[in-house]
């Protein structure tokens, strides 16, 4: 049985060689012209791409809890403010009137309570002398208690009115920078249903974040602590760095695509990055330094019959069990050879390879010009071609 397998393999190699010979003799054309490159030593950094928006880590919306007309504004865009600093004021006329009214109601309640207290004191003495009945004394006692409660209610109303008067002064709740100013002097704000935003304060623009949307097919490779490189349109020739701080569990559906939000922490020490900038993000999912690398196209060659005929070694069919197995076509002094290698990490241009007798500077085929047609990156249906290399290659 073993002898039969060896014989079958030998016949297969002979058939390949014969096919190549017939190919060359039948059309009478010259040998194919190869586009070549060399094996190099370098680094490979596979990435996952995404886009996101820069924002401050902490922003506070400053609003007003009272309605009225804006009387004055003391802060403007981009101004640095301190906690407790006066930002704006609302016309206090209505709140002053409310305080005066609450004060008058309290004085009235106090006067009524004093009268009820005198009645209670007199009735208590009369009750002790058996001059009035217990029910009459109980009524006087209840009346006094009610008016004491009215005084407490009036005091609370006065405190509320004074607090609303204090709310006409708008102060900064944190140290930061004014990112937005949404009102002007003379504008009327209404706080009946929701608190209107007057200012937006960013706590510290030296620490920023990117909320990047990552496709569900790539989110499994994004982990906390993963290094990130990104660029912004304002500085197209400059690369900034950051680190993944959180991968949020909440998904978002955009254009029928499921995305997850990755929060990237960014140090903005130069102050170049501004809130709202669009960032093109590259998550560095791995790295391989000082390894043998080849252009991605070298692993996607579609071999021609002439290449099989010129090959110095038989080509073994990949059974698919080893996902990292790949084929490199080497060219040494005009002699073509197919070499089985193992592919590793891959980025947009290069793939890490390992195998026997691979050396830096070795010439490899990255394209074939056969009969005027280039054969390299196109998909192949040839059963002798290796499958697409692993490592997340997205281009070449």
C-alpha positions, 0 to 999 in steps of 0.5 A: 500500500505504501509503495502504491502511494509513493508511485501515485505521488511520483506520477503526479509530479511527472504529470506536472512536469509534462504539462509544463513542457507541453505548455512551453512547446505548444505555444512556442513562447519564451519563458515568463517574466517575473517581478521579484523582490527580496526577503528582508528582516524587519517588523510587522504590526497588524492593525484594526482600523476604526474611526472615532471622535475626540472629546474631553474625558469629563465635560459638564453642562452648566445650566440654570434652575430659574427662568429669566433674562440673561443680565450679564455674561462673564466668561467666553469661549476657550476661557479657563475658569476656576471652580466657583468663578462667576460665569453669568447672571440672570435678572433677579427682579422676579426672584427678589419679589418672590423673596419679599413675598415669602418674607411677608407671609412669614411675618403674617404667620408669626403674628397669627402664631403669637395670637394663637399662643396667647389664646392657648396660654389663657385657655390652659389657665382657665382649664386648670381652674375648671372654668372651660371644658376639655374640648374647648382647651383642646381646640385652643391647643390644636389651633396653636399647633396649626399656626406653629406649622404654618410658621415652619412652612413660611420659613421653608418658602422663604428659604426656597425663594432666597435659594432661587435668588442665589440661582440667578448667579451662575458659577463654574462647578469645576476647573476647566475650559469653556468649550461652548457658550449657548446664550447672550446678554438679553436672551430669556431662558426658561427652566420650566421643563428642563434645565437649559444649557448655558455653558459646556465646560471641559475639565482638562484638555490635556487628557482626552479620549476617542470614542471609536466604533469597531466592527463586530468582526474585529472587536474580539482583538481589542483589549484594555491596554492595547496600544493605538496610533491615530491621525487627524485631518488637521495634522495629516503628516503626524501620528499620535498615540493612545491606549485602549481604556475600555471596551463598552458592552453596549452595541450600536447598529449603523448602516446595518453593521453592528459596532462596539465603542472602544474608549481610547485614552489620549495625552494631549500635552501639545494642545494640538488635539481639539474636541470634536476632531475626527480620528482615524484609529489603528489598533496595534493588535500584535507586533513581530520585530526582527523577523523575516518578512516578504511582500504580501503579494509573494504569498498570493502568486497564481502559478502558471504551468511553466512555473510548475515545469521550471520548479526544482522541487515537486509541489505538495498539495496543502491539505488545509490542516495547517492554516499557516502553511504557504508557498514562496517562489524563489528565483536563484540564478534563473532557477525557480523553486517553490518553498513551503513556509509558515506565515505569521503576523501580517500587516497591510504590506508585509507578512512574517515568514519562517522556513528552512534555508530562508535568508535575507536578500533571497530573491522571491517572485511577487508577480508573473508576466505571462503572455502579456498578463500579470499574475500575482494578487488575483485569486487562484483556483489551482489545487496546488496553490497554498491557501491565503496566509493567516495573520489578518492580511488586508492588503499588499 
